[in-house]
């Protein structure tokens, strides 16, 4: 159980979970990795396990766009320090094209 409060999966998480299943990754949704630390998915393929975090718009700063908030960066660092593979998938990759344009968010990734 991820927390005592019932949390509904976002539409973006459901879409990504279905995609992970179709790719054969056997996702388990809303997993507690250790006390106080969770991930959106734990996936297994060929006996190897890794975690996936869906990074929605609230995981990023308003200005500049696409810069992760401190909480998202901290989670990535905690997973790395424990040797747990974590794949962060930002909303502009997981969502259908143009899905967030109505909310005033950019619909394409940053140009580097």
N, C-alpha and C positions, 0 to 999 in steps of 0.2 A: 504494500500500500504506500503510495507516494506521500500522502499526508492524511491527517485526520479529516480535513475538509475535502469533500468530493470535488474534483476538478474535471471539467469537461475538456476533452481534447479539442483543439482548434481545427477548423476546416483544413488549414495548411498541414497540420500534423496528420490528419486522416488521409489526405492526398499523398503525403510522403510515405506513410505507413503502407498504403496500398502499392505504391511504386516499389518500395523495398521488398515487399512480398513477391511481386511479379518478377523481381530480379533474383529471387531465391535466397534472400538474406535472413529469413525467419525472424522478423522483428517481434520483440516483446515490448509493449508500450508502457510508459510511465514506470520506470524501474528505479528503485532506491539502491544506489551504489554503496553508500555507507551512511551512517546517521547524519542527516542534514545535507546530503548530497544526492541529487537525482539526475536522471537523463530522460529525454523523451523516448528513446528506444535503446534496447540492447539487441544487437544483431549477431547471429552466428552463421558462419559459412565455413564449411570444411573443418569443423571443430574449433575454429578460431572465433573469438568474441571481440566485438568492438561496440562503442556507444555512439549514438547519433543525437545531436541537439538541433532542433529546428529553430533558427534565429528569425523570429518575426520582426516587424517594424519597431516594436518597443525595445528590442535588444540593441538598437542603434541610435546614435545621436541625431538630433535634428539638423544641426550645423556642425561640421560638415556631414553631409549624407554619407552613409556607409561606414562611418567610424563606430566600432563596437563600444557600447557602454562599459563602464568598469566592471559591473557584475558579470557580464558575459566573458570578459577577458579573465577575470578571476577564476571563473569556472574552468576555462580552458587550461589555466596554469595549475589548478589543483589536480585535474585529471592527469596532466603531463607529469606532475611531481610524483604521482602515485604509480606511474607507468601504465595507466589505463588509456587505450587509444580512444580518442574522441574526435568525431567528424562533425564539424559545424556547417550546417547548410543554411545560407541566408535566404530570406524570402524571395529575392529577385531571381534566384535560381529555381526554387521549388514551386513557386506560384505560376499560374498561366500568364502569358504575356499581357501586360496592361491591367492586371488584377488590382493593383493598388493606385492606379492613376487617379481614380475618382477621389481618393483620400489625400491627394496632393503629394503623394510620394513618387519619387522617380521609378520608372518601370524598367530601367536598364541598369546594368552594373557600371561602376565607375570606369572611366578610361584612365589607364595608368601611363 
